[in-house]
Amino acid sequence: MSQNHGPAPEAPASSAPADDQPELKKAITPKLLLLFIVGDILGTGVYSLTGKVAGEVGGAGWLPIIIAFGVAMVSALSYVEMVTKYPQAAGAALYVHKAFGIHFLTFMVTFAVLSSGITSASTSAIFLSENVLKAFSLEESLGGAAPAVATTIALVFLALVALINLRGVSESVTANVVLTCIEMTGLALVIVVGFFAVGSGDADLSRVVLFETQDDKSLFMAVIGATALAFFSMVGFEDSVNMAEETVDPVKNFPRALIAGLSVTGVIYVLISILAVAVVPIGQLTESTSPLLEVVKVGAPAIPIDTIFAFISIFAVANTVLINMMMASRLLYGMAKQGVLPGFLRGVLKGRRTPWAGIVFSTVLAVALVLSVRFVLAEETIAALGGTTALLLLTVFGLVNISVLVLRKDKADIRHFRTPTVLPVIGAITSFALVTPLAQPTQNYVIGGGLLVVGLALYVLTWAYNSAVKARRTRFRHPDDLGRD
């Protein structure tokens, strides 16, 4: 990895928007950015999918996690090059548009990234609501009303997150810091309990190298499928690039924060995947909807900390919802600001300087998704929507890696990070390999395809409106203009 030592960056020539909207506030310091990234990656994935990954490959769940970490790191380095070269809020959509300049492709990438954030947040909200019922032991007493109560809790929480985001980015990031510290405490508790069980002889480390596959799958197919599922636990770092306009000196701070954050979470995930199967029998771990809670209960049965851990897991999942909704609103704002989405999505509160229109719109989408899938997918909600999130983002990562190579011809007058050329090639190949039917179940294609069909419908409606009402073509500005404030 190297730095491109170009001329010192100059202040961009900015022109006030036609509607005199204020700029976003630069409130994210290097430490806050690191916590933002760590908090986004450490969340629903590790708390809910540890058992699912073990169910695919047995005790060797650490192997797909390591592979997923490698794929994520390679793509993260491509994101680092792009965000330091083009430090705007639009993220992957901006990079793809600069590389290819195709309106339809950019629109669909935008919608795919937006859908992945909304899907992840909605899934996390559902998981949070179910854990609230467990923490207060309400499932049995509510009986058949439990799903409706859980759905109501999920919707109320989405509304609460929207209010925090409307309050301001400083408040949102501060809440992120608090929730990140809580979720890291929960994971530290799992690790401590795991080591305690190993030290006291109550764990079986032989299970860590035990490969078991479902439905007579070959070991290769099982590992590939588990890697695609485990990748959901690694996503989140890409959300941070949509906060570029609110970060202090992004060119300097993003490389360190992104690489350090992903590395820290990778180590934590591998440790937990090993300790979880050593402490809890694989079958029990796979069947549990809260696998890490099982680790705490089995590893330290004499200590009544399972209820405390249930509340910690609620806060951890809450953090995932908060950050994903922050990303979605900033993505809508960034693309609307560049003329890609309708202008009303550029709305910024003049006092709080938060993208209110993007926050409201993304919250409405999340509410609609929760109501749509909560009673359809039932028990498979977490795994199915988690897999769909990974499917959408892996496709986007593949395109971003290709964009890095295409944009090498664009010499930016700014000192920026440069990843070795071989890494984007590897990143593109591995990302696209993990979206093939070898790695993805049919239900992920159905859900992801349905979301993209919605995007296609919006594209057609936008084209029809512009043609019939505005009497103009539906197209982007030149990529050079799209990247400017």
N, C-alpha and C positions, 0 to 999 in steps of 0.2 A: 504494500500500500504506500502511496506516495502523495505528496502535495504538489499541485500545479502552481508554481510560483509565478503568477502573472502580476500585472500592475496592481498596486494597492487599490482596493475597492473605492469607488467614488459614490457619493450620495446620488441616488437615482433621481432623475428629473421627474418629479411628480406633478401631476395636474389634478386639480380638485375635480371630483366627480360632478357630473351635471347637476345632481340633486344635492350637492354639498354635504354628502354623508361623511361623518368623522372616520378617521382611521382607527384600526384596532389598537388597543393599548399594549405596549411591550412590558409585560409584567412577569414573564417566566425567566427566572435566573437559571444558571447551570445546575445548581442543586435541585431546584424545583423540576427542571426538565428531566434529570436523572430519575427522580422519584416518580414523575409522571409516566415515564417509560416502564420502569420496574412495576409500578402499580397497575399499568394497563396489561402487561403480560401475565403477572401473577394474579389470577382471578378465577373465573368460572372453570376454565379448562382443567387446572390442576385439582381443584376441589371436587369436580364432578366426573371427570373422564378418566381418572387414574384406574378405576376398576374396569372401565370399558376397554382400555388399552390392554390391560392384563387379560381380559377375556379373549382378545384376539390372538395373543402370542404366549400366554401363560406367564410364568414368573419373570421372563426376560423382557419385561416391559420397558426396561431402560434402553434397549437397543433401538426401537423405533423413535424414542425420545431423542437419543443422540443423533440419529439420522435427520429427524425433523429440525433439530437445533442447527445442524450443518447447512441444511437447505435455507433455513431462516437467516443465518448469519451471512451467507453468500448474497442473498437478496437484500439484506440490510445494508451491506456495503455499497450496493448499487443505489439504494435510497440515499445513503450519505452523500455520494457523488452528486446526485440530482438536487438534493435539498440545499447543498452548499453552493451549487452552480446557479440554481433558480430558487432563491428563498422566498417563494410566495406560498399562499395558503392552499392552493388547489391540489397539491400532491401529485399522485400518479396520473390523474387526468391531464394535468398540465404537461407532464413529461411525455406522455404518449402523443399529445397533440403537437408538441414541439417536434417530435420525431417524425410523425406521419402526416399531420395536418389534415386528417380525414374527420369531418364533422361527425359522421355516424359512429365511427370507432371511439372517438373521444366521448361522445354522449353515452355510449354503452359502458365504457370503462368507468365513467363518473357514476352511472347508475349501479354498476356492480360493486364499487367501493362503498357507495352509500348503502346499498342493500346489505352488504356484509356487516357494516357497523350497526344498522338497525336490527338485523337478525341476531347478532351477538348480544346486543343490549336487551332485546325482547326475550331471548333464551335465558339470559342471566336474571331478568326480572321474574320470570316464571320459577326458576330454580330458587331464587330468594324467597318468593312467597311460599313455596313448599317447605323450605327450611324454617320459616317463621311458624308454620303450623306444627312442625316437629319440635321446635324449641319450646313451645308452650303446651305440647302434648294435646293438640286440638283435633288431630285427624280422626280419632275414634269417636269423640264426642260430637263432632259435626256430621259424621256419617256421609250421606250422599250429597250434603251441601258443601263439603270440603273443596271440590274443584271450583265452585262459584266463589267461595270466600278467597281462595288462593288467587283467582283471577282478579278479584277486586283489589287485593293487596298489591298485586303486580301493577295494576293501572294507577293506583294511588302513588306508588313509589315512582313511576315514570313522571307523574305530574310534579312530584317533589323535586326530582332531578331537574326538570325544566325550570322550576323556580330558582334553584341554585345557579343554574347556568345563566338565567336572566339577570341575576343579582350582579354578576361580574366574573371575569376570568380569574381575578385574584382570589375571590371567594371560592370559585370552582376548584382552582389548583390547591388552595389551602385545604378544602375538604378532601381532595385527592391525597394530600400528604398524610392527613389523619387516618384515612381509610387504608392507605398503603402501609402505614406503621402497624395498624391492627391486623391486616392480613399477613404481613411478614411475621408478626408475633404468633399467629396461628400456625404458620408453616414451621416456624422455629420450634413450636411446641410438639408438632408431629415428629420432627427430626430428633428432638431430645428424648421423647417417649420411645422412638424407634431404637435409638442407641442404648437407652436404658434396658429395653427388652433384650437386645442382643447381648449386652454385658451381663445380664442376669440369667442368660441361657434360655429365655422364653421365646426366642425367635429361631426360625429354621432358615439359615442362609443357603441351604442347598436348593431351595425353591427359586433362588435368583437366577439360576442357570437352567431352569426347567422350561422347555419349549412345549407348549400345548396349543393346538390350533382347532378351530371350530369347523364343522361341516367338511371334514376331510380335506381341508385346504393344504396346499404345499407350504413349506416353511417360508419360501420366497414370497408367495402370494399373501400369506398372513402378515409378514413383516411390512410389506408395501401398504396393505390396507390399514394396519395399525399406525404406520407412519403418517398416512393422510389424516387419520383421526387425531393423532398426537400433535399434528401441526396446528390444530386449533389452540392448543395450549401455548404455542410460541407466537401467535399473531398478537398484534397490539402495538409493536414498535412502529408500524406504518402509520398509525393514528397521529403520532407526534409530528410528522412532517406537515400536517394540516394546521399545526400551531406555529408555523415558522414566522408568520408576521407578528406574533405576540411574544416571540422569544428574543431575549437580549443577545445580540451578536451571534446569529444562528450559524454563520460560516465557521466560526471558531468553536462554538459549543456543541453543535450537533454530533460531529464525529465521535468525540469522547463519550458523550452521554449515551448515544445509541449503541456503540460497541460494548461499553461497560455494562449498561443495563441488560442487554441480551445475554452477556456472559454470566452475570450474576444469577439471572433466572434459570439459565441452562444448568448450572451447577446445582441449584436448589431442586430442580425437577428430577435430575438423575438421582440425587440422594433420596428423595421421597419415593421414587419409583422402586428403588432397591429395598428400602426399609419397609415399605407398605406390604410387599409380597413376602418379606421375611417374617413379619409380625402376624399378618392375617392370612389364613388359607386362601388360595386363589379363588375358589368357588364362592366363598363368603364375601370376598372383596368385590368380585364381579357382580354379584346380585345386589349389593348395597347401592342405594341412591346417593349416599353420602360416604364414600369410601374412606376418606381421611378421618371421619368421625369414628369409623370402625377401628382404625389403627389406634386411635387414642383410647377407646374403650377396651380393646383387647390388650394393648401394650401396658396400660396402667389401670387395671381393674379396681385396685384398692383406693385410687384417688378419684374423687367425684368431680372430674373436670369435663365430662362429656357435654354437660349442659352449657358450660362456659364456651366450649369449643363450637357448639352449635351456633351461638350468638356471634362468635368470631367469623365463622363461615358466612353468615348473613352479611356482615360488614364487608368482607372480602368480595363477595359477589356484587354488592352495592357499588363498589369501586369500579368494577367492570362496566356497569350500566352508566355511571357518571362519565367515564372517559369516552366510551363509545358515542354517547349522545353529544358530548363536546365536539368530537371529531366530525360527526355527521352535520352538525350545525355549521361548523367552520368550512366544511367542504361545500355545502350549499352556498354559503356566503362567498367563498373564493371563486367558484365557478360563475355565480351570478355577477360578481364584480367584473369578471373578464368577459361578460357577454354571452356565456354559454347557456345559462338557465334564465328564466324570466326575471326581469328587473326587480320585482317586488321582494325577491329573496335577498336583495342587498341591504334590506332594512337594518339599521344599527340604532340602538337606543342612544340618544345624544348625551344623556347624563351618565349612564352606566357603560356606554361604548361596547355593548355586546350585540351580536347578530340576532336580534329578536325574531326576525322572520324565519331564519334558518332553524332556530330552536323550536319555534311553534310547529313548523312544517314537519321536522324530523320526529317530534313527539307524536304528532297525529299519525304518522306512518307506523311508529312503534306500537301505538295503541291498537291500530288496525291489525297489525301482525299478531299481537298477543290474542286478540279476540278471534282471529281466523284459525290459528293453529292450536290453541290451548285445548280444545275439545276434539280435535281431529287426530293429532299425533299421539296424544295421551302419554303413555309411558316412554315413548321413543322421542319425545320432544327434544331433550337435551342433546342426545347423540345425533339425531337427524339434523337439527338446526346448527349444531356445532360443526358437523361434517359439511353442511352447505356453506357455512361461513368460510371454512378452509378451502372448499372447492372454488368459490368466487375469488378469494384472495390469491390462491395459487395461480389462477389464470391471469390475474392482474400482475402478479410478481413476474410471471414469464414475460409479459409485455414490457414491464419496466426494465427488466434486464436487457431485452432487445433494444429498447430506447436508449439505454446508456451507450451501446455500441454505435447506434445510428448518430447520436448527438456528439460523438467525439469530433465530428467535423465542425461543430459549432464552438468556436473559440470565444468563450466568455471573458470579458475584461474584468475578471474578479479572481482572487486567489481562492481556489476551491480544492476539495478532496478529490483524489483520483484513484479508483480501485484498479488492481491489475486486470488486464483485458480478459484473461482466461476465466476469471470468476463470474462475470456476467454470462459468459457462454455456458458454464456449468449451471449457473442459476436458472437460466432459461430452460435448459434440457431437463433438469430435475423437477422444476415447477410444473412443466407441461406433462411430464411422466406421471406425476401424482394426481393429475386430473383425468387420466384415462380410466376406462372401466376396470382395469386391473386393480386400481386403488380405491375407486369410488363405488358405493352401492347405488342401485337404481334410484332409490328415494332421494338421494342428494341431487341427481340430475333433474328429477321432477320438480323439487322445490326451487332449485336454482334456475331451472328453465322457466318456471312460472314467474319468478321475479323479473327475469330478463324480458319476458313477454310483456309485462307491465311497462318496462322501460321502452320497449319497441312501440307500444301503443302511445306513450307520451311523445315519443319522437315523431310519430305520424301526425298526432294532433298539433304539435308545434309547427310542423311543416305546413299543414293545412291552414292554420291560423295565419301564419306569416304570408302565405301565398294569396289567400282570399282577402284578408283584412289589411295587412300591411303592404301588400303588393311588392314584396321583396323576397329574395332568396334566403333560405335558412342555411347560414354558414357562419363559420368562425372568422374572427379577424386573423391576420397573419400571425403565425406562432410567435414572432418577435414581439408583436404588440400584446399578445395574450399574456406574456410573462411580465409585463410592466404594470406598475401601480397606476 
